[in-house]
Amino acid sequence: MASLFAIGLHGGAGTIAPGTAADEAPYRKALLDALAAGQAVLERGGGALEAVVATVVSLEDCPLFNAGHGAVFTSEARNELDAGVMDGSTLAAGAVAGVRVIRNPILAALEVMRDGRSVILGCDGAERFARERGLQIVEPSYFATPHRLAQLRAVQAAAGERAVVDHDAAAAMDDDAPRFGTVGAVARDRHGHLAAATSTGGLTNKMPGRLSDSSIVGAGVYANDATCAVSCTGTGERFIRGCVAYDIHARMQYLKQDVETASGDSIAQALEPLGGRGGVIAVGRDGRIAMPFNSTGMYRAWLREGETPQAAVFAA
């Protein structure tokens, strides 16, 4: 096991209506394509950090996901994006929050981590930094899609000022098509190093300036070679208050739980008492993968070296 890699990803969790195989096929393909991007890095001996970033870039570029192109709207009908990344071998981390023109926020988060002067950069400062680092800058309209705007209007009509996770926004439209939320990836490379990355457009109809757990180390993203790498998705404020990503690490570090037990217990004991819904993906230092959730479903895919890639939506 010591020489084998493992990788997992998620495309969000929430109230998900079952679809036909034909309906779900494009979405499952998108999940597996993103998984393949990370797998390719690991197969050629690349590191876990490079693998999770490659995976999340693929998800950010796909309009089916609530990250990058295809992100949800704020109450003012704008797209504001957050992303975070962490390297388990050094405990270095980087994040951007509230950005509007960086094509791939996860790449900006990576550059913040590499620069090392900050952990989180927000809004104009993050965008200026991204330009200085040579990242691709786009017009704000790049992120918008007609479907997401229609979701916003439906949520505003049904829920007023309340913000909702992506899948519940689809429900407000009486939209039976599969839809995704926050994206993320975790990986263990052949050297035993771990990394995690998370990216999101946040909540439909969120307050302008609202920052998500995706950009907060220990809440929506965490990695430590001693224990695990974690990426979270769901009701972000509850993940922040429960410090869910770090809580999984702490349960493994101090209670000596395995990754499956720690992840499941954290959902049940740290998230649910706060009224939180969603799920996590986690990979342990031994390469075992856990993907618990307490919502109707969670879009996810995973692979351990030598095994067939898998994708799923609902509980087994």
C-alpha angles and dihedrals in degrees: 000000000000093000098043127099128219133190136182136177140186134206098197141290134239144092102345123179115219113251135192121271089255091052093051098041098087091048095048088049090053091051093049092045090055090046089052091054091058093039091056090057093050095045092058090051097263123151130266092247093056090046097054092046092051090049094050093045088058090051093046090054093052115087091211091075134072094240129080112339105024097028120155124256134253120233087270091056095252131124117239116179135201131190139171137187134186134191112216094201095062103014087235114151140181136186144172126205137193095009122160109180108035107107094210112026092186090064089053090050089052091052091050088054093048092048090054100197093104139018098206127028120184141203117321094006092054092047093049089049091050091053090050090052092052098247120156113271121199138182113271088245089069090078097048125094128181092239093057091049090051089051090054093051091048092050092048090051093048104032107023110206095354117116119218138192117260099261092050088051088057089051090053087060091048083241113164094184115110111260131184137217137195114355131218147156139206128192146179115204129208090266091060095252121141133209139173135198133184131183133178150164088217126222127344109253092011121162113269108261094026111147122208136220088253090079096044120089110229094020108062100000135031139151133181124166089218092066126352152320118243138189121183136203133184137054097009100198090060092048088053094049092046094044083220101175092050091041090063090052091048093051089053094043100045106020092038091229121161118246095261094051095043093049095047094045092049092055091048100040107026103030108030097052087059091052092255126158130193139063149257139230116213137173122199128219087258092057096253114142128216126188111174123166137171097204128089091270146341125213107229146152133190145176138189118199111273094019133099117264112254134201129188143168108187133036115289 
